[in-house]
Structure formats: structure tokens, C-alpha cells
């Protein structure tokens, strides 16, 4: 017979059982301690950001001429890189929202890293239209606000749609990221001391995992997923309309929206893999980020690579089938004109190389995946370069054709954008758990309770 | 009033204990869980969450605000663009859609804060570090005369620990 409640001592867990859960200990480990390689990497990233900042000050002072812009190309590397980073941000929402709605449980181990990647990629991307303005102090012209000139923005312009799409995407991504983090911040709060505890206490918003809290949290995640799913499809569609709404040969295509969305998911997954492979290795998270997760992401890469391949082929077919001379010339010049290297890099890296993922052994071979994804990221940058630069430099009248050469200023800012992104991701790794602890626990406890595993 | 703090290892036992306590009329209870579990949520409160109302109101406000803003601004500063009406509805769907999502998202977030009672505050007296590890807690407040019954019920559902906290 059980002893009466009054007789039960305030003893805690039985001695043979660890006081904390293994998931808490393992996943919070990267946030503790000081590792010099980490600070070396962070220092390098900060230096990269500082050099780009110095170059940008120079550009702002001298003018956009130093950015390689010259007749007829006035959308250069900044816009290429803007589209690249926006695309990278799509995998996070796909993993967090769309796979959540499909109840794909494997996402639980990778969604936090992907969400962080989304937030930092969008923050990075959002800088580029501002840098591209040249007169960055005129940024406020983009925002519809009452002013003494009674001057309003043009709501029929895709560039303005972009302003709304990107700011909505950034806001929703940050919200999604933070809502998911709240229970994990509470775990960190319960185990931290000093200043860290005070900060986590504020950020955890009094989270205790009570029934009403979990219920409100689960519904919020569900509703945010429902909102983010059409949003993620809309954002890159709207970015694609920056081009497709114009009448530039090579841009004016109805396939652009789905083509851009597939490309974004493709590039985004490649970046997730590029980041999670070293994170798993360095922080010894093999128990949580298994080969199974990487295989599933590889399948997504294979699928979206094939969609991209179809889109590339469809573009060429439509150019030929349309019978429009300008369109045909534009595509001929893409493959055999002055920018042929970027076009063939794009096709090779984005369509041909990923076909190797049909082989199961390669889908779980992490060094291979890492290298492949580096090529894919390069290929996706080239894809945007091909779309933007080749089309603009060879428009209708051959007399106004020109050649675009990337300037050192642009290369410096491009490198700075990778450093900026890396800097935020490295800071995130030290402050918050890179894997959603409560979601991992949900699977583990469920498996223990009901037997079997997911 | 006496308060019994019980600790469980599994969500199924916790949910079963909550169901039985509620069946017996012990409604003044609170659960703590390290992760979300549907069975526990259904046992404690099967009603739909009020967060959905916030999402709906936010979404509707967003689409209304989006269209009104664009129509008003286009008419306030009329410029003919591509021969279209000043207030041309089809392109306005883009910004209207984005604001639907934006306000829907913000309202959902505030709904979470309001419905979930989330704001920086002092933690419950009976909250335990173990509840953010892997254990579950059920805290029941009952009359003095019911303590033995509640305790027996909790132990019958495999509570690994039952403590009388207040009396």
C-alpha cells in the first residue's frame, strides 16, 4: 500500500536517474563554455563585416559608379545577391511550416537551425535593395506614410510589392522563430545563472509548460504555419515578378513564379545541409541529426533540382517556340554569349550534379553532400546572375548592348554578406539551442510511452 | 486548502490521472509538461483554443486595411499608370494578401501571449526543474477530507511521487 501523501519526503528523482534529461544536456552543450575555434570564426566573420562596411561607406560617399553599374546594366551583383539570400531563406519556412502541416516528424531535429537560417538570410537579403539605392538615406521613400508632399508609393509596381513581401516575410519568420524558441528558452532559464538567467527569464515570458500554455502554443504554431505556407510561396513569386512584370527578353515569362519558388527551396535546403553538417560534427549532435535527416533533405534537393532542370528546359523551349527573335537571341546568348561560363556552371551545378543523389549511398555520405551543396549554392548564385545580367546586357537594340564586369566593391560586399550571415548564425549558436529540444523530447517521450520510434 | 504535487514519467499516465480527477470533480488542477502531448491537452481541456479568434480577426483586419490603404492613397494622389484605373483592384491583391498574413501573424502572436498568459513573471511555487526535463507534474488543490482519495487516485495512475505541499 502506498504511503500517505503527508509521509512522502521532498525527495526528487531516484538516484540512478540523471536529474536533467539527456536532450537538455546534449543540445544545450554548445551554448556553454568557450571554444577558441568558435571565437576565431566569429572574429573572422566580424572582420569580414567591417571590411564590407568600410567599402560601403566609400560607395555611399563616391556613388554607385564604383559598383560596376554601367550602361545598360543597372541591376548588378547587389540584386543578384538579394535574390540569392531571399531564396536561401525559403528552406526554413518550408521545413518549419509546410512540413509541420504535413506532420513530417523528421523535421523536428532540423527545423530550429533552418528557422534561424531563414531569419538571418532574410536580414541579409533585406540589406541589398538598400545598398542598391546608392542614396541609402532615401530609403524611407519606399514606405507609404503621410507626408507634406501628399506623395504616395505606386501600388502597381512589383518593386513595392517586394517591400511588403519581404517585410512581411521577415516579421513572420522572426515571430515563428521566437514562438518556437519560448519553451526552449525556459529550459535554458531553469539551468542558467547570473545575467544569462535574467535575460532568459525575460525572453521565456514566464513559460512553465502548463496545459493552457502548451495549448495556446500548439495552436499558435499551427496558425502561423497556415499563414507562413502561402506566404513562403508568395514571397519568391513576388521577387520573380520584379523581373517577369517587365518586357525584358529572358525575364518576361509566366513560369517565373514557380521556377523561383522551386529554386529557392532547392538553394535553401543546400544551405541548411551546408550549415548542419559542420554543426553536427563540431557539437557532437549525431544522436539528433542523423543520416536519416540528411537523406530526407537530399531527396528534397533531388526533387527541386529536377523541377529547376525542367524550368531551365521550358525557358529554352518557350523561347524557341515563341518565334520571338529577341527572346531566342537572349537565350542563345545565355548559352554561347559572353556569360556562357555562368550559364553552364548553373546547369552543371544545379541540374547535373544533384542527379547523383539518385544513389542512396551518396544521399547519406555527408562529406559528399557537403561538397555537392557548396556547388549548388554557387550554382544558385549563378542562376540569378544569368537571369539578371545576361538579360539586361543584351536587350533589344544591339547598339545599346554592353558588358557587365563585377567590381571589387561588389565582391567585397558579397563576401561581407556571407560574413554578416555567419556572424549572426554563430551568435545564435552560443545563445540558443540549435535543435528544438521540446520537439525532440516530444518524439522521444512518445516513443518511450507508447513503444516504437518515429 | 491542501495542494498535492505529483510527478509522472509518461504523458499517458498523466492524462489518465487528469481525466479521472476531473471525473471525480477535482477541477482545481494544473499540469506541467516538458513537451506538448495531445492526449494530455484533451484530458485537461478539450475545447478549441481561443487563439484562432485572434488569427481570424488579424487576417480580416489585414485584408481590409490593405485594400482601404491602397485605394485611399491611390485616389489621394491620382496618377494614371499604364491606362489602369487609379484604384485598380487586381494588383492591390498582392499588398492586401501580404497584410492579411502580417496582421494575422501579429494577432496570433499576441493571442498566444494573452491566452497563454505569457509575460515575464514569477514562476509558480510548485513548478519544478524536472518539468522542463522529462517529467510531468499534476498539481491538485482539494479539500482536507479529499487528500487521501486524490493521493490514491494519483498513485493508482503510477505517480512516482506525491507530495502534500500546503495545508
Interface residues (C-beta under 8 A of the other chain):
Chain A: X2 X4 X5 X6 X8 X10 X11 X12 X13 X14 X19 X20 X21 X23 X24 X144 X150 X151 X152 X153 X154 X155 X156 X160 X161 X164 X165 X167 X168 X171 X172 X175 X179 X182 X183 X186 X187 X190 X191 X201 X202 X204 X205 X206 X207 X208 X209 X210 X211 X212 X213 X214 X215 X216 X217 X218 X219 X220 X223 X224 X226 X227 X228 X230 X231 X234 X238 X438 X439 X441 X442 X444 X445 X446 X448 X449 X450
Chain B: X4 X10 X11 X12 X30 X31 X32 X33 X34 X35 X36 X37 X40 X41 X44 X45 X49 X50 X51 X52 X55 X59 X69 X70 X73 X74 X76 X77 X79 X81 X82 X84 X88 X91 X92 X94 X95 X97 X98 X99 X101 X102 X104 X105 X106 X108 X109 X111 X112 X113 X115 X116 X117 X118 X119 X120 X121 X122 X123 X124 X127 X128 X129 X130 X131 X132 X133 X134 X135 X147 X148 X151 X152 X155 X160 X161 X162 X163 X164
